Amino acid sequence: MKKLILLSFVAILCSCSGTEKDSKNYPMDHEDSRRERRGSLSGEDGFNIFGGGKEDEDGDGAGLGVNSFLWRAALETLSFMPMSGTPDPFGGTIVTDWYEDPNAPGERFKINTYILSEQLRSDAVSVAVFKQRKEDGEWRDEKVSESTSRDIENAILTKARELRIKQTGK
């Protein structure tokens, strides 16, 4: 009886050994297909979170889920504002904390920036600006013109293009 159980156990173990994920017939789950498409965080040539490798002329950035030139440009453009938490380079989200300009007391701004693509394109960045004014000791929300968001988006795009030209020469 013990031999029969042992043989059954060995047969079950042996039958499992043929199912490897490397097989071309094995269906990939979402994570496997993402890894195959983007590669590992460290990339083939070592750690490369902000791009700039030999094959990275478009600024895709091995390990980044967004365009590295847009990401760096957004961080540089918003560097004067305090960050709320840690910017997320994989999701492409930068959220600032409230910033009160010393030249305009009683008025503060907060900016949420989203990098939406791995390509350097004008529709790959979106900015939401929030404004508050202090009245009677309380902060009250105010409307922000659409041109303010657009101006910040354009500043990020301009900086991203400058970074790309500086790095790739085109």
C-alpha positions in Angstrom: 0.0 0.0 0.0 2.8 2.4 0.9 4.5 1.7 -2.5 1.3 2.5 -4.3 0.9 5.8 -2.5 4.6 6.6 -3.1 4.3 5.7 -6.9 1.2 7.9 -7.2 2.9 10.8 -5.5 6.0 10.5 -7.9 3.7 10.2 -10.9 1.8 13.4 -9.9 5.1 15.3 -9.4 6.5 14.1 -12.8 3.3 15.1 -14.6 3.6 18.7 -13.2 7.2 19.2 -14.5 6.2 19.7 -18.1 4.2 23.0 -17.5 6.7 25.8 -17.9 5.7 29.4 -18.6 8.4 29.7 -21.2 6.4 27.4 -23.6 5.0 29.3 -26.6 1.7 27.5 -26.1 1.2 28.7 -22.5 -1.2 31.6 -22.2 0.4 34.7 -20.6 -1.3 36.6 -17.8 -1.3 40.4 -17.7 1.9 40.7 -15.7 3.9 38.3 -18.0 2.8 40.1 -21.1 3.8 43.5 -19.5 7.2 42.2 -18.6 7.7 40.8 -22.1 6.7 44.2 -23.6 8.6 46.5 -21.3 11.3 44.3 -19.8 12.6 44.4 -16.2 13.0 47.4 -14.0 16.8 47.2 -14.3 16.7 46.7 -18.1 19.3 44.7 -20.1 22.2 47.1 -19.4 21.7 47.7 -15.7 19.5 50.1 -13.7 18.0 52.6 -16.1 14.9 54.3 -14.6 15.2 57.6 -16.4 16.0 56.3 -19.9 18.9 57.4 -22.0 20.1 54.0 -23.0 21.3 53.1 -26.5 17.9 51.9 -27.6 16.0 54.6 -25.7 16.1 57.5 -28.2 12.4 58.1 -27.8 12.7 58.4 -24.0 10.6 55.4 -23.3 12.7 54.6 -20.2 13.2 51.0 -19.2 11.2 50.6 -16.1 9.1 53.7 -16.5 5.5 53.5 -17.5 5.7 56.9 -19.0 8.0 59.0 -21.3 11.2 59.8 -19.4 11.6 63.2 -20.9 8.1 64.3 -20.0 8.6 62.8 -16.5 11.8 64.7 -15.9 10.5 67.9 -17.4 7.4 67.8 -15.2 9.5 67.3 -12.1 11.8 70.2 -13.0 8.9 72.5 -13.9 7.1 71.8 -10.6 10.3 71.7 -8.5 9.5 75.0 -6.7 6.4 73.4 -5.2 6.4 70.9 -2.3 5.4 67.4 -3.3 2.5 65.6 -1.6 3.9 62.2 -1.1 6.2 60.5 -3.5 5.7 61.1 -7.3 4.8 57.8 -9.1 7.0 57.3 -12.2 5.2 54.0 -13.0 1.7 55.5 -13.0 2.9 58.9 -14.2 1.4 60.9 -11.4 2.9 64.0 -9.7 0.8 65.6 -6.9 2.0 68.8 -5.3 1.1 70.1 -1.9 -0.4 73.5 -1.5 2.0 76.3 -2.4 1.6 79.9 -1.3 3.7 82.4 -3.2 5.4 84.8 -0.8 4.5 87.6 -3.3 0.8 86.8 -3.2 -0.1 86.1 0.5 -3.6 84.7 1.0 -3.6 82.7 -2.3 -2.3 79.2 -2.8 -2.1 76.6 -5.6 -2.0 72.9 -5.9 -1.1 71.0 -9.1 -1.8 67.4 -10.2 0.2 66.3 -13.2 -0.4 63.1 -15.2 2.0 61.7 -17.8 -0.3 59.6 -20.0 2.0 58.0 -22.5 5.3 56.5 -23.2 5.7 58.8 -26.2 6.7 62.4 -26.3 3.5 63.9 -27.6 1.4 67.0 -26.8 -1.5 64.9 -25.5 0.7 62.8 -23.2 0.6 65.3 -20.4 -2.4 66.6 -18.4 -2.3 69.2 -15.7 -5.0 70.1 -13.2 -4.6 73.3 -11.2 -6.4 74.1 -8.0 -6.6 77.5 -6.3 -7.7 78.7 -2.9 -8.0 82.2 -1.4 -8.0 82.9 2.3 -11.1 84.8 3.4 -12.0 85.4 7.1 -9.3 82.9 8.2 -10.6 80.0 6.0 -9.3 78.7 2.6 -12.0 78.9 -0.1 -11.8 77.2 -3.5 -11.6 79.5 -6.5 -12.0 78.8 -10.2 -8.8 78.6 -12.3 -8.7 79.5 -15.9 -8.1 76.7 -18.4 -5.2 78.7 -19.8 -3.3 78.2 -16.6 -3.3 74.4 -16.9 -2.5 74.8 -20.6 0.5 77.1 -19.9 2.0 74.6 -17.4 1.4 71.7 -19.9 3.2 73.8 -22.6 6.1 74.6 -20.2 6.5 70.8 -19.5 6.4 69.9 -23.2 8.9 72.6 -24.1 11.3 71.4 -21.3 10.8 67.8 -22.4 11.7 68.7 -26.0 14.8 70.5 -24.8 15.9 67.5 -22.7 15.4 65.2 -25.7 17.4 67.4 -28.0 20.1 67.7 -25.4 20.3 63.9 -24.9 19.7 62.6 -28.4 20.6 65.5 -30.6 17.3 65.4 -32.5 
